[in-house]
Amino acid sequence: MTVRLPIFVLVAAVSLLAPSAWAKPYRAMVTRTAETTRSGNMELGLRYQGFFALESERSLPYQQLSPSIRWGILDNLEANVYFELLGLGLPGDSDFRLAFGDIPLGLQWTFLETRPFALAAYARVTFPTGPDDQDAIPPNLSDGTWDYEGTLVGELRVSKDLRFMINTSYLHHGTRDRGALADFDVPDAVQVGLAGTYNLDNFTLVGLEVIGRIYFEPAITPVWTNNANQVEIIPVVRREVFPGLVLEAVAGIAVTPDLSNIYRFRALVGGTYEFDLASGPRLPQDKDDKPAPKKKKPSTRKR
């Protein structure tokens, strides 16, 4: 933990102090926005997530690395897929191992979009390719069960820079196959996400999110048996450092005892890169980005 925290602070500083780029970031960190990836564009993402407590021995022994892909199918219609790699245990321990996680596949349709507000619907199915024999993994991580989500997304656009979002979700969780032990039916949940974001300029977005989740039963896993009511506060910082490349670094802070018993805070560090599929990714050293050479003026010297 003492090693990871300086890395987290360093990435946050880089994302705040990096040089200017072109377009401004528009996504929140966890709460979905009604805006979608532009038609014909693809967004590649990569995010690290770790779960910690003030006492290092109480830190949740799971690390998550999640690549993601979003692509704009049509105007206001976006598909996305996530992959997860889990580190089970803590690096350096004898029982530390890596495991492939679940695969969530989602589709978002923004069916109403005006200047002051917008509405969207998001649906997601999670394919159970992750470990289902790890009782301490919370249901919001890869737990090897079929999961389904239905979310209504609302967005209020106060100005071109100030926006507010609300997500209301129903989360259906499947049953964990625990081998020789009895199966565990993970309870369903409802979730509400509130977010406010503000673009300081064309390159920097700051904001605050509040995520609340209520499970229908107090036991959400065979280990976490009284953790149904969960509220988390997430400050948001996203900074575009190169056209299309956005870095992000925040810490989610547990508010309710039901969540702080699992972890006190989580570190989220990552980035996204959006580009036009027709032209492909552009790197800083692309020839097209270099200024055209100046033409030589005709000589005025007499021969």
LINDA-V623046 format. One record per backbone hydrogen bond with DSSP energy under -0.5 kcal/mol. NH is the residue of the N-H (numbers start at 1). CO is the residue of the C=O. If there is no record, write none. Layout:
<<NH/CO> <NH/CO>>
//
This chain:
<<5/1> <6/2> <7/3> <8/4> <9/5> <10/6> <11/7> <12/8> <13/9> <14/10> <15/11> <16/12> <17/13> <18/14> <28/31> <40/72> <41/38> <42/275> <43/70> <44/273> <45/68> <46/271> <47/66> <48/269> <49/64> <50/267> <51/62> <52/265> <56/54> <58/55> <59/56> <62/60> <63/87> <64/49> <65/85> <66/47> <67/65> <68/45> <69/81> <70/43> <71/79> <72/38> <72/41> <73/71> <73/77> <74/77> <77/74> <78/108> <79/71> <80/106> <81/69> <82/104> <83/67> <85/65> <86/99> <87/63> <88/86> <88/97> <89/61> <89/87> <93/90> <96/93> <97/88> <99/86> <101/84> <103/127> <104/102> <105/125> <106/80> <107/123> <108/78> <109/121> <110/76> <111/109> <111/119> <112/119> <114/117> <118/155> <119/112> <120/153> <121/109> <122/151> <123/107> <124/149> <125/105> <126/147> <127/103> <127/125> <129/127> <135/133> <137/134> <141/138> <143/141> <147/126> <148/172> <149/124> <150/170> <151/122> <152/168> <153/120> <153/151> <154/166> <155/118> <156/164> <157/116> <157/155> <158/156> <158/162> <159/162> <163/161> <163/197> <164/156> <165/195> <166/154> <167/193> <168/152> <169/191> <170/150> <171/189> <172/148> <172/170> <173/171> <176/184> <178/176> <181/178> <184/176> <186/174> <186/184> <189/171> <190/214> <191/169> <192/212> <193/167> <194/210> <195/165> <196/208> <197/163> <198/206> <199/161> <200/198> <200/204> <201/204> <205/238> <206/198> <207/236> <208/196> <209/234> <210/194> <211/232> <212/192> <212/210> <213/230> <214/190> <215/228> <216/188> <220/218> <220/224> <221/224> <223/135> <225/223> <227/218> <230/213> <230/228> <232/211> <233/253> <234/209> <235/251> <236/207> <238/205> <239/247> <240/203> <241/239> <241/245> <242/245> <245/242> <246/244> <246/272> <247/239> <248/270> <249/237> <250/268> <252/266> <253/233> <254/252> <254/264> <255/231> <256/231> <259/256> <260/256> <261/257> <262/259> <263/259> <264/52> <265/52> <266/252> <267/50> <268/250> <269/48> <270/248> <271/46> <272/246> <273/44> <274/244> <275/42> <277/40> <280/276> <286/283> <289/286> <290/287>>
//
